[in-house]
């Protein structure tokens, strides 16, 4: 009986931890995605300094969360996000509007992919 109670408690702790982790990942991915339209607007308006500042803030936010995500998300996806941000900053420095917008769209797609992949649904279980 003690074994069953212990296993039940362990299972509950595991499920609660999983739900908490999932909610954190979804929230952070959503927060990062919310920054993308603003950066895109600044690039379209050729407001390069503001776009660089917002992208730098996005990079700071990314640097804070990537270490936590290493445990739960495939490393190649994490590396892709980092590469997209680095490319965006490079294109902003050279004021290459088309390339910066393309990389920003790719970053947004990658964040959407991470969000959908981490979301709890039947497709992700089977």
C-alpha positions as CSV (number, residue, x, y, z in Angstrom):
1,X,0.0,0.0,0.0
2,X,2.9,2.4,0.8
3,X,4.4,1.6,-2.5
4,X,1.2,2.5,-4.4
5,X,0.8,5.8,-2.4
6,X,4.4,6.7,-3.1
7,X,4.1,6.0,-6.8
8,X,0.9,7.9,-7.0
9,X,2.5,10.9,-5.3
10,X,5.5,10.7,-7.6
11,X,3.2,10.5,-10.7
12,X,1.3,13.6,-9.5
13,X,4.5,15.5,-8.9
14,X,5.8,14.5,-12.4
15,X,2.5,15.6,-14.1
16,X,2.4,18.9,-12.3
17,X,6.0,19.6,-13.1
18,X,5.3,18.8,-16.8
19,X,2.3,21.1,-16.9
20,X,4.3,23.9,-15.3
21,X,7.2,23.5,-17.7
22,X,4.9,23.4,-20.7
23,X,3.1,26.6,-19.6
24,X,6.4,28.4,-19.1
25,X,7.7,27.4,-22.5
26,X,4.4,28.4,-24.2
27,X,4.3,31.7,-22.4
28,X,7.9,32.6,-23.2
29,X,7.5,31.6,-26.9
30,X,4.4,33.7,-27.1
31,X,6.1,36.7,-25.5
32,X,8.9,36.4,-28.0
33,X,6.5,36.2,-30.9
34,X,4.7,39.3,-29.7
35,X,7.9,41.3,-30.3
36,X,8.2,40.2,-33.9
37,X,5.5,42.5,-35.5
38,X,6.9,45.6,-33.7
39,X,10.4,44.8,-35.1
40,X,8.9,44.2,-38.5
41,X,7.1,47.5,-38.5
42,X,10.3,49.3,-37.5
43,X,12.2,47.6,-40.3
44,X,9.5,48.5,-42.8
45,X,9.6,52.1,-41.7
46,X,13.4,51.9,-41.9
47,X,13.8,52.9,-38.3
48,X,17.0,51.0,-38.0
49,X,18.1,52.1,-34.5
50,X,14.7,51.1,-32.9
51,X,14.8,47.8,-34.8
52,X,18.3,47.0,-33.6
53,X,17.3,47.9,-30.0
54,X,14.2,45.8,-30.0
55,X,16.1,42.9,-31.6
56,X,18.8,43.3,-29.0
57,X,16.1,43.1,-26.3
58,X,14.8,40.0,-28.0
59,X,18.3,38.5,-27.9
60,X,18.6,39.3,-24.2
61,X,15.3,37.6,-23.5
62,X,16.4,34.6,-25.6
63,X,19.7,34.4,-23.7
64,X,17.8,34.3,-20.4
65,X,15.5,31.4,-21.4
66,X,17.6,29.3,-23.7
67,X,19.4,27.6,-20.8
68,X,16.1,26.5,-19.3
69,X,14.9,25.3,-22.6
70,X,17.9,23.1,-23.3
71,X,16.5,20.4,-21.0
72,X,13.1,20.3,-22.8
73,X,13.5,21.3,-26.4
74,X,15.6,19.7,-29.2
75,X,18.9,21.5,-29.5
76,X,18.7,22.1,-33.2
77,X,15.5,24.2,-32.7
78,X,17.3,26.3,-30.0
79,X,20.3,26.8,-32.3
80,X,18.0,27.8,-35.2
81,X,16.4,30.6,-33.1
82,X,19.8,31.8,-32.1
83,X,21.0,31.8,-35.7
84,X,17.9,33.7,-36.9
85,X,18.4,36.4,-34.3
86,X,22.1,36.7,-35.1
87,X,21.3,37.1,-38.8
88,X,18.6,39.6,-38.1
89,X,21.1,41.7,-36.1
90,X,23.6,41.4,-38.9
91,X,21.1,42.5,-41.6
92,X,20.0,45.4,-39.4
93,X,23.6,46.6,-39.1
94,X,23.9,46.7,-42.9
95,X,20.4,48.1,-43.2
96,X,19.3,45.3,-45.5
97,X,15.5,45.5,-45.3
98,X,14.5,42.5,-47.4
99,X,16.9,40.1,-45.8
100,X,16.1,41.3,-42.2
101,X,12.4,40.9,-42.9
102,X,13.0,37.4,-44.4
103,X,15.0,36.3,-41.3
104,X,12.4,37.8,-39.0
105,X,9.7,35.8,-40.7
106,X,11.8,32.7,-40.4
107,X,12.3,33.4,-36.7
108,X,8.5,33.9,-36.2
109,X,7.9,30.5,-38.0
110,X,10.4,28.8,-35.8
111,X,8.8,30.2,-32.6
112,X,5.4,29.1,-33.9
113,X,6.8,25.6,-34.5
114,X,8.2,25.4,-31.0
115,X,4.9,26.6,-29.6
116,X,2.8,24.1,-31.6
117,X,5.2,21.3,-30.7
118,X,5.2,21.9,-27.0
119,X,1.4,22.5,-26.8
120,X,-0.4,19.6,-25.2
121,X,-2.6,17.8,-27.8
122,X,-3.3,14.3,-29.0
123,X,-1.0,14.7,-32.0
124,X,2.0,15.3,-29.7
125,X,1.2,12.2,-27.6
126,X,1.1,9.7,-30.4
